[in-house]
Amino acid sequence: MLKRTYTCGQLRLSDAGKKVTLAGWVRSYRDHGNLVFIDLRDREGLTQLVFNPESQPQIHKVARTLRCEWVIAAKGTVQPRSEGMENPKLPTGQIEVSVEQLEILNVSKTPPFEIDSADKTNEELRLASRYIDLRRPEMQRKLHIRHRATKIVRDYFDRLSFWEVETPMLAKSTPEGARDFLVPSRLHKNCFYALPQSPQLFKQILMISGVDKYFQIVRCFRDEDPRADRQAEFTQIDVEMSFVDSNDVIGVHENLIAKIWKQILNVDVTAPMPRMTYKDAMANYGTDRPDLRFDMRLKDISDIAKQSTFRVFTSTLEKGGVVKGLCAPSEKYSRSDIEKTLTNFVADYGAKGLAWTKVRPSSDVHRPTSHEGRGTRDMELSGGSAKFFSPELQRQIVERFEAENDDMLLFVADKEQIANKALAPLRCKLAKDLRLYDEKNFEFVWVVGFPLFEWNEDEKRYDSLHHPFTAPVQEDLDKLETDPANVCSQAYDIVVNGCEIGGGSIRIHDPKVQRKIFDLLNISKQQAQQQFGFFLRALEYGAPPHGGIAIGLDRLIMMLTGTDNIRDVIAFPKTQRGQCLLTDAPSEVDAKQLEDLNLRTQKHLRAIEQKSNEEK
């Protein structure tokens, strides 16, 4: 077999005259009757092969039989392309290889889709034939970036004296916010392992064990409804450190992120990165993962709206709700667009409606000429809900939003949680539709100052906003007894362009504080021992102050590669229904396997019942 000496993306004009051997897949072939041209592809790029019937008639004859995706090896001489035939779009576009030996290593059936136009192909078809899909240069680029990012991570933490330590895949089922994937034990009947949602307790135990600085690029599993940026099995960069505070953890990781962005995208990221409190994020952006590439902040006009005659607003306020809104240029949106498209959009997020009005120059002052344009101040509201506001209230609204001529104001009146939930995605949709930001820009922010608890209205108890091992800030410890709703946590999330790529916290290392947190979460001593007993025992043997973070590797690669689909950056992903179309998983298993595990499915039980009835 011919052994390759160069890759298909390696040769340049300076290599002219060299004898080389290339191997790869036939990307395309062009038979000009006299000369045959083949584009040969491997993961590094393309090289054009040329077959000349005058110098190599037998090889030329074989070359005419080649088809796309056949695997071949070719030996020949590098030569400059003819004048005017260069391809400036290819790194190898100035040369070609005149083939003297050819070996067909394997033939291929006609692929189920064309590789060069696979981005227009149904995703399910691509996932079912992932071995074809992954041949695409774009997919190879994403896999390569993923490899480079993990290499940077490992080298970075190694230089900082972190140890990479593996934690178990078969663990105990503990409540962590999502459903566990359970694995039945053959040796311990009626017992189950759980695949880890995260290594949270193990990495804390490593700190108690004196490891001091731990990291791991680890697979995690959560049985939750998938979405575009979520998978049932995912990978995270998991980190824990001893004798640190939140500033230490944040500092280490913003420097890591800056290094990744510089080495992969050649983009300079400034550290330290800005920080924003959870309270400000929710008030100004309606979400704890704000996109800061554009402004368009949300404004609460409840104090103004209560003076209006708009019953939708006043009745909502009487029930304890809020009126919040945003201001955006209106040139792209007609009244119909607002009342149909945008109203339907917020309805998907629970809003009962979307009130609107537009801004125009006040009828009492000089109207601007076309050259004066936006920026003219004395404004009033026009259309939509404007009629319910007096001229003075209209002036206050315009001032609050700093609105300008031809802007539109959009309002949601509801519970604050619903108003934020609806307005936050609406803000992002408008910014994208109106092209208010450069998609190649990156804006990072640390969101800090999260509440420790959130109130569960259905069950009338507190839930952890992050997880029950998150430490409260020292100055709020007394509030655990008197005012738990206003206890602030030592948690932090890193957000880029509206995507949370990581989150962590300083952990509780005092057993007494941990017990108090469990009490507030309505976790009894018996439940705590049953679910977390091994960890609580470890806390009693000298736990150091410690904290950490988990950065979602898949989401990180999404940002680096510019995709909004997590399946694009995972070699073998699941669909949104949790299926692997390549292997047809999940699938049924043999009845003998179920018996070994002391398990019965409904289908299995029906078969047993049917067999029993037949024997009778």
C-alpha angles and dihedrals in degrees: 000000000000110000117215119241098185137026123243093254098046111074123094138177089272088065093063112136095026123129107233140172120213130184132190147092127318104248095179140343131208120194110198092176092246103039125030118209123199126186105213117202135197130156092280098056146275134310125186116233121199126202117201118198092203097058099028109020096165094048090046089055092053091045090060089064095055119113137188117294095014111140114234143163121214133188123198150112126297112235136171115261117250116273110278093017097088118121109218091188091068126067086219092043096115096059143047134188119242102215121228099164129032131187124184104214096180142345126229136216115237104283117246089242138013111266094214092056099033093119087071092049124102107271094226090058090050092049092049089055096035091151087067095040092053090058089070112108090230092056091045088052091054093048090049092051089050090052092048092048093052090047090053090049094051094046092046095052093042090057089052091053097251117152122222107225126179120225127201124284091198106060144145120289108250127168109259104155102278136060117276126236103235127212117198118227118231094197096045107050118221091009129114140201120215125221106237120262084199136337089251101134095035093053091049089051088052088058090049086050092059099251087133099189120037134170135168137177094221141178115235132188132210125172097216135125108284124230136178093286098033136076131183088235117036142158129243137183099236120198137175130177135187130224093018141120129216093272090059093052093045092048094052093050101043087054089051091051091048090052093049093049092047097047097043105031101017087234119144113228115193118229133231090051122212120269130214130188120241088239093056093044092054094043097047103030106018092233140069090233103059123185104227098184087099135024116226095135122193117249129205110222097172092122091054096039093056088064092054128092092233104121093198089062100039095047091050090051092048088057092053097264130129139233112225131167149161138228125228139160109274103202093108097046129074123195088261091053091053097044095044114021100033095037091052089047095057090042088066087063095050102268115142093212148338120240118201146181137169133231123239136161113283114263088227095064140047112297111229120249119235093264091055090057123155120005099056107137118207097080139162136190123262132190131357113038095355093102091066093061128074118232090259093051090047089054091051092051092049090050094047092054093036083228124185138200114305094011118137124220119210123193138191120195113197143091108327092246092055094043090054093044091054101038098047095064091037089057091053093045092052092047091051094045091048094042093233094160142039109251090213093061123095124208116186128193136171112223110209139165098059119175112256092224140028122204117247103213094188095054096028094231142097124271126196111257089213112004135313094260095063112117122233118230111271095244092056098054091102090055090065086079100037112021113014093162090068099045111125120217131219091238129130136186128197113219130186123185092342095311122113105222097173147003140184147144148208106272133229109259098170112087091209093056090046090053091051091051090052090051091053090048089053092244108148123219089252092051091046092052092046094049104029105014095124091053096044090052089052091052089060093063103070110295114194122221104272145163142172150168142231119219116198104237093195093053090044090056090046089059093045094050098040098239128132094202117085091202089067092067100043118080096218109015133174125243122248086270091056096253129139102217092190096060098020093239133196095049139157119274133215118281090237090060090053091049091051088055094044090241133137128193122205089249090051092048092051090051091051091048092049092049091049091051091049092052090052 
